[in-house]
Amino acid sequence: MPRNLSASVLAFVCLSPLAARAAEPPPPRGPISVFVQARPDEAEPSPEQKAKRKAAADAADKEFDQVFGAYRKQFGKDASKWPEDKLTESFDALDRFAVAWSEHYYFARPAKEKADSVEDTNKYLGKDRKAPWVVLAPSPESADLVIQILGRRGQAKFVTGSKYLAFDVLPGKVGADRLVKLPRKTFKTWFDDRLLILHWAKAKPKEPYLRFQVENSERWQDVAAFIGHTLEELAKTYYADLKP
């Protein structure tokens, strides 16, 4: 994890009640199609803009600490036993921080890096696989979901060490009305130690999207493979909701 994620954020993520899903057969109505693209390039922020983004992230982090700390003191360390409305409130506060933090941490990342990760993700999803859950679409208009690479951080291309990448899952032919109904608590993966949920889709203006961070210490193409793994797990977990 990047070091500037607070200990309480990581603690709450670990405490989050995520139920394991049962194994499912191959997709009965065909795979989920995705189009992978880079986030449009942003101008390098000025020192004042950087400071403003960092201040927004710090304020949201403080808000989450207050909400999380209060409910942990009131209801105990096991978040799975908290009242549902308090758990939702804590998740919302977590998302506000994670979005503010990721908009600071991944803002204006190099276009070449984003393009490379788009290519790596497409290579992974374009491999010949038996009964794939996720396939590539030829255009954003034809895709069930649109995947947008925000950027990456970490060690250089040929250096072993921590590498992080953030990406959004945006509505496509699968509309925002379906994304916002996906239950967060049922999303469980076999690689939770390499995945961080930065935002869950909400029925609010500008919020019907999912945002994730994946990490790996090997090659950047291995990091991109975890984008593919995340999409596959989303498809398997929520297939009936995404492709009714």
VOPAGU-2260 file (C-alpha; in pm, 1 decimal, decimal comma):
REM VOPAGU-2260
SITE   aa  ch    i         X         Y         Z
SITE  MET   A    0       0,0       0,0       0,0
SITE  PRO   A    1     116,3     354,1     -59,1
SITE  ARG   A    2     237,7     484,7     273,3
SITE  ASN   A    3      10,7     786,9     279,3
SITE  LEU   A    4    -302,3     578,3     329,5
SITE  SER   A    5    -385,6     610,5     697,8
SITE  ALA   A    6    -373,8     312,9     931,1
SITE  SER   A    7    -743,8     351,3    1012,8
SITE  VAL   A    8    -835,2     331,1     643,5
SITE  LEU   A    9    -643,2       6,9     606,6
SITE  ALA   A   10    -793,8    -125,1     929,1
SITE  PHE   A   11   -1148,0     -56,4     810,8
SITE  VAL   A   12   -1081,5    -220,8     475,8
SITE  CYS   A   13    -957,9    -530,5     657,7
SITE  LEU   A   14   -1261,8    -527,4     885,9
SITE  SER   A   15   -1510,4    -485,3     602,3
SITE  PRO   A   16   -1755,3    -779,3     589,8
SITE  LEU   A   17   -1704,6    -925,7     243,9
SITE  ALA   A   18   -1885,5   -1253,3     184,0
SITE  ALA   A   19   -1726,2   -1517,6     -37,8
SITE  ARG   A   20   -1921,8   -1607,1    -351,5
SITE  ALA   A   21   -1998,3   -1957,9    -462,5
SITE  ALA   A   22   -1836,3   -2098,7    -775,4
SITE  GLU   A   23   -2038,5   -2032,7   -1089,4
SITE  PRO   A   24   -2065,0   -2203,9   -1428,5
SITE  PRO   A   25   -1942,0   -2029,3   -1746,5
SITE  PRO   A   26   -2145,0   -1719,1   -1840,9
SITE  PRO   A   27   -2482,4   -1844,3   -1968,7
SITE  ARG   A   28   -2562,6   -1534,7   -2177,3
SITE  GLY   A   29   -2216,6   -1456,6   -2304,0
SITE  PRO   A   30   -1927,1   -1262,6   -2149,4
SITE  ILE   A   31   -1921,8    -903,7   -2028,6
SITE  SER   A   32   -1759,9    -681,8   -2291,5
SITE  VAL   A   33   -1527,7    -397,1   -2194,0
SITE  PHE   A   34   -1340,4    -119,8   -2371,0
SITE  VAL   A   35   -1015,3      -9,2   -2206,5
SITE  GLN   A   36    -896,3     348,6   -2245,8
SITE  ALA   A   37    -669,1     598,1   -2073,7
SITE  ARG   A   38    -804,2     884,6   -1870,6
SITE  PRO   A   39    -777,4    1199,5   -2082,9
SITE  ASP   A   40    -447,3    1376,6   -2026,5
SITE  GLU   A   41    -446,0    1647,4   -1762,8
SITE  ALA   A   42    -217,3    1947,4   -1744,4
SITE  GLU   A   43      56,2    1926,4   -1482,1
SITE  PRO   A   44     -90,7    2100,0   -1175,4
SITE  SER   A   45      71,2    2406,7   -1027,6
SITE  PRO   A   46     216,8    2391,4    -674,4
SITE  GLU   A   47     -97,5    2569,1    -551,9
SITE  GLN   A   48    -323,6    2312,7    -720,9
SITE  LYS   A   49    -121,4    2025,8    -576,7
SITE  ALA   A   50    -147,5    2177,2    -231,2
SITE  LYS   A   51    -524,1    2217,7    -272,7
SITE  ARG   A   52    -568,6    1855,0    -378,1
SITE  LYS   A   53    -355,7    1732,5     -90,4
SITE  ALA   A   54    -550,2    1948,3     154,8
SITE  ALA   A   55    -877,9    1800,6      24,9
SITE  ALA   A   56    -741,3    1448,3      73,2
SITE  ASP   A   57    -615,0    1529,7     423,7
SITE  ALA   A   58    -952,7    1677,8     522,1
SITE  ALA   A   59   -1141,0    1373,8     391,4
SITE  ASP   A   60    -896,7    1144,8     572,5
SITE  LYS   A   61    -961,0    1330,8     897,2
SITE  GLU   A   62   -1337,1    1303,4     843,8
SITE  PHE   A   63   -1311,2     928,6     790,6
SITE  ASP   A   64   -1093,2     888,0    1101,2
SITE  GLN   A   65   -1358,4    1064,2    1305,4
SITE  VAL   A   66   -1647,8     857,1    1168,1
SITE  PHE   A   67   -1458,2     528,0    1186,3
SITE  GLY   A   68   -1317,7     599,0    1531,6
SITE  ALA   A   69   -1654,0     693,7    1677,4
SITE  TYR   A   70   -1833,4     384,9    1548,6
SITE  ARG   A   71   -1548,4     152,1    1633,7
SITE  LYS   A   72   -1558,4     282,7    1990,8
SITE  GLN   A   73   -1937,9     252,3    2004,2
SITE  PHE   A   74   -1990,4     -81,2    1826,8
SITE  GLY   A   75   -1657,0    -262,7    1857,9
SITE  LYS   A   76   -1371,8    -361,8    1628,6
SITE  ASP   A   77   -1573,3    -609,4    1420,1
SITE  ALA   A   78   -1733,8    -391,3    1152,4
SITE  SER   A   79   -1948,6    -682,2    1035,4
SITE  LYS   A   80   -2151,4    -640,5    1354,4
SITE  TRP   A   81   -2214,9    -268,1    1311,0
SITE  PRO   A   82   -2565,5    -140,3    1226,2
SITE  GLU   A   83   -2612,5    -133,0     849,3
SITE  ASP   A   84   -2665,9     242,8     832,3
SITE  LYS   A   85   -2346,0     309,6    1030,6
SITE  LEU   A   86   -2150,3      74,2     807,5
SITE  THR   A   87   -2283,3     251,2     497,9
SITE  GLU   A   88   -2195,5     589,6     646,4
SITE  SER   A   89   -1841,7     466,5     714,8
SITE  PHE   A   90   -1804,5     332,4     361,3
SITE  ASP   A   91   -1925,7     665,1     221,3
SITE  ALA   A   92   -1669,1     852,6     430,6
SITE  LEU   A   93   -1401,5     606,7     318,1
SITE  ASP   A   94   -1492,5     661,9     -47,2
SITE  ARG   A   95   -1479,1    1040,1      -8,4
SITE  PHE   A   96   -1128,0    1010,0     126,6
SITE  ALA   A   97   -1013,2     748,2    -126,2
SITE  VAL   A   98   -1141,4     952,9    -420,4
SITE  ALA   A   99    -982,3    1275,0    -290,9
SITE  TRP   A  100    -658,2    1087,1    -225,4
SITE  SER   A  101    -652,9     916,1    -566,0
SITE  GLU   A  102    -731,6    1243,2    -745,8
SITE  HIS   A  103    -420,7    1383,3    -578,9
SITE  TYR   A  104    -197,4    1074,9    -605,1
SITE  TYR   A  105    -285,9     977,5    -964,0
SITE  PHE   A  106    -352,2    1320,6   -1114,9
SITE  ALA   A  107    -172,9    1411,1   -1439,8
SITE  ARG   A  108      21,1    1087,7   -1470,7
SITE  PRO   A  109     236,0    1045,3   -1784,8
SITE  ALA   A  110      36,9     964,3   -2097,9
SITE  LYS   A  111     290,4     699,9   -2207,2
SITE  GLU   A  112     246,8     508,1   -1882,0
SITE  LYS   A  113    -131,6     509,0   -1916,4
SITE  ALA   A  114    -110,0     400,9   -2279,6
SITE  ASP   A  115     123,8     116,9   -2185,4
SITE  SER   A  116    -119,2      -5,8   -1920,2
SITE  VAL   A  117    -407,2       9,1   -2167,3
SITE  GLU   A  118    -203,7    -207,4   -2403,9
SITE  ASP   A  119    -105,8    -450,3   -2125,7
SITE  THR   A  120    -467,5    -485,0   -2009,8
SITE  ASN   A  121    -586,5    -544,4   -2365,1
SITE  LYS   A  122    -321,2    -812,6   -2410,9
SITE  TYR   A  123    -439,1    -991,8   -2098,7
SITE  LEU   A  124    -808,6    -973,9   -2189,3
SITE  GLY   A  125    -737,9   -1059,5   -2552,2
SITE  LYS   A  126    -576,6   -1393,7   -2473,3
SITE  ASP   A  127    -748,9   -1710,4   -2592,0
SITE  ARG   A  128    -938,0   -1843,1   -2290,5
SITE  LYS   A  129   -1201,0   -2111,5   -2254,9
SITE  ALA   A  130   -1544,3   -1962,4   -2177,5
SITE  PRO   A  131   -1412,5   -1615,5   -2076,7
SITE  TRP   A  132   -1620,2   -1399,7   -1844,2
SITE  VAL   A  133   -1478,8   -1075,6   -1988,7
SITE  VAL   A  134   -1387,8    -991,1   -2349,2
SITE  LEU   A  135   -1277,1    -679,3   -2535,4
SITE  ALA   A  136   -1525,7    -459,6   -2719,1
SITE  PRO   A  137   -1421,6    -271,0   -3035,4
SITE  SER   A  138   -1548,2      66,3   -2912,3
SITE  PRO   A  139   -1681,0     240,1   -2599,6
SITE  GLU   A  140   -2027,2     254,5   -2757,6
SITE  SER   A  141   -2042,1    -123,2   -2799,2
SITE  ALA   A  142   -1900,4    -209,9   -2454,5
SITE  ASP   A  143   -2100,9    -324,7   -2155,3
SITE  LEU   A  144   -1851,4    -138,3   -1935,7
SITE  VAL   A  145   -1578,6     116,0   -2006,8
SITE  ILE   A  146   -1249,7      82,1   -1818,8
SITE  GLN   A  147   -1046,5     398,3   -1770,5
SITE  ILE   A  148    -683,3     392,3   -1656,0
SITE  LEU   A  149    -612,7     681,1   -1418,0
SITE  GLY   A  150    -240,2     624,7   -1389,3
SITE  ARG   A  151      28,8     433,2   -1211,9
SITE  ARG   A  152     287,0     488,8    -941,8
SITE  GLY   A  153     583,6     296,3    -814,3
SITE  GLN   A  154     905,3     141,4    -932,8
SITE  ALA   A  155    1036,5     180,8   -1286,4
SITE  LYS   A  156     950,0     -67,4   -1559,0
SITE  PHE   A  157    1241,4    -307,2   -1513,4
SITE  VAL   A  158    1283,9    -268,5   -1137,5
SITE  THR   A  159    1129,7    -515,0    -891,0
SITE  GLY   A  160     932,1    -337,0    -620,7
SITE  SER   A  161     591,2    -195,1    -533,1
SITE  LYS   A  162     384,2     -87,2    -832,8
SITE  TYR   A  163      34,1      61,1    -806,2
SITE  LEU   A  164    -229,8     135,2   -1070,5
SITE  ALA   A  165    -574,1     294,9   -1037,4
SITE  PHE   A  166    -864,2     251,7   -1277,7
SITE  ASP   A  167   -1234,9     328,1   -1305,6
SITE  VAL   A  168   -1518,9     104,2   -1419,8
SITE  LEU   A  169   -1770,4     328,2   -1597,0
SITE  PRO   A  170   -2121,7     261,0   -1730,4
SITE  GLY   A  171   -2151,0     150,9   -2091,9
SITE  LYS   A  172   -2435,5     -55,3   -2231,3
SITE  VAL   A  173   -2469,0    -164,8   -1870,9
SITE  GLY   A  174   -2620,4     156,2   -1742,3
SITE  ALA   A  175   -2552,5     351,1   -1426,9
SITE  ASP   A  176   -2884,9     228,8   -1289,5
SITE  ARG   A  177   -2741,5    -123,1   -1269,2
SITE  LEU   A  178   -2398,2     -29,1   -1137,1
SITE  VAL   A  179   -2539,5     162,3    -840,2
SITE  LYS   A  180   -2740,9    -143,4    -731,1
SITE  LEU   A  181   -2440,4    -376,3    -700,1
SITE  PRO   A  182   -2401,0    -473,0    -331,5
SITE  ARG   A  183   -2054,4    -383,9    -210,7
SITE  LYS   A  184   -2042,4    -639,4      70,3
SITE  THR   A  185   -2061,4    -937,6    -163,8
SITE  PHE   A  186   -1747,1    -851,2    -360,6
SITE  LYS   A  187   -1476,3   -1093,9    -251,3
SITE  THR   A  188   -1167,8   -1187,0    -452,5
SITE  TRP   A  189    -883,6   -1434,2    -420,5
SITE  PHE   A  190    -636,1   -1144,6    -431,9
SITE  ASP   A  191    -775,0    -900,3    -175,0
SITE  ASP   A  192    -420,0    -827,2     -58,4
SITE  ARG   A  193    -350,4    -675,6    -401,5
SITE  LEU   A  194    -679,1    -487,9    -446,8
SITE  LEU   A  195    -817,5    -174,7    -284,7
SITE  ILE   A  196   -1166,4     -37,9    -346,5
SITE  LEU   A  197   -1137,2     340,2    -383,1
SITE  HIS   A  198   -1500,7     407,3    -472,1
SITE  TRP   A  199   -1821,7     207,7    -503,7
SITE  ALA   A  200   -2095,9     316,2    -742,5
SITE  LYS   A  201   -2362,4     535,7    -586,7
SITE  ALA   A  202   -2692,1     680,6    -707,6
SITE  LYS   A  203   -2559,4    1035,2    -674,7
SITE  PRO   A  204   -2457,9    1288,7    -940,9
SITE  LYS   A  205   -2115,2    1201,2   -1088,3
SITE  GLU   A  206   -2082,0     891,5    -865,4
SITE  PRO   A  207   -2216,8     591,1   -1062,9
SITE  TYR   A  208   -1870,9     439,5   -1112,6
SITE  LEU   A  209   -1633,5     195,0    -945,9
SITE  ARG   A  210   -1271,1     281,7    -873,5
SITE  PHE   A  211    -998,7      33,9    -778,3
SITE  GLN   A  212    -628,9      23,6    -710,5
SITE  VAL   A  213    -428,9    -289,4    -792,6
SITE  GLU   A  214     -68,8    -362,6    -705,8
SITE  ASN   A  215     214,1    -604,4    -776,9
SITE  SER   A  216     589,4    -606,1    -723,8
SITE  GLU   A  217     684,5    -766,6   -1054,3
SITE  ARG   A  218     629,8    -632,2   -1408,8
SITE  TRP   A  219     381,8    -360,3   -1499,3
SITE  GLN   A  220     208,1    -610,2   -1727,1
SITE  ASP   A  221     153,0    -824,5   -1416,8
SITE  VAL   A  222     -11,9    -525,5   -1251,2
SITE  ALA   A  223    -237,6    -488,4   -1556,0
SITE  ALA   A  224    -327,4    -856,2   -1527,1
SITE  PHE   A  225    -487,8    -774,5   -1193,0
SITE  ILE   A  226    -713,9    -528,5   -1372,8
SITE  GLY   A  227    -827,5    -828,1   -1575,3
SITE  HIS   A  228    -865,7   -1040,0   -1261,2
SITE  THR   A  229   -1074,0    -766,5   -1097,8
SITE  LEU   A  230   -1304,5    -741,9   -1399,2
SITE  GLU   A  231   -1342,7   -1119,7   -1409,6
SITE  GLU   A  232   -1436,6   -1128,9   -1041,7
SITE  LEU   A  233   -1686,7    -846,2   -1093,0
SITE  ALA   A  234   -1841,1   -1037,1   -1383,6
SITE  LYS   A  235   -1864,1   -1361,5   -1187,6
SITE  THR   A  236   -1998,8   -1198,1    -873,2
SITE  TYR   A  237   -2257,3    -970,5   -1036,9
SITE  TYR   A  238   -2331,8   -1143,5   -1364,4
SITE  ALA   A  239   -2707,7   -1162,6   -1305,3
SITE  ASP   A  240   -2712,8    -788,6   -1231,6
SITE  LEU   A  241   -2489,7    -684,6   -1520,5
SITE  LYS   A  242   -2638,8    -916,1   -1783,9
SITE  PRO   A  243   -2999,2    -995,8   -1675,8
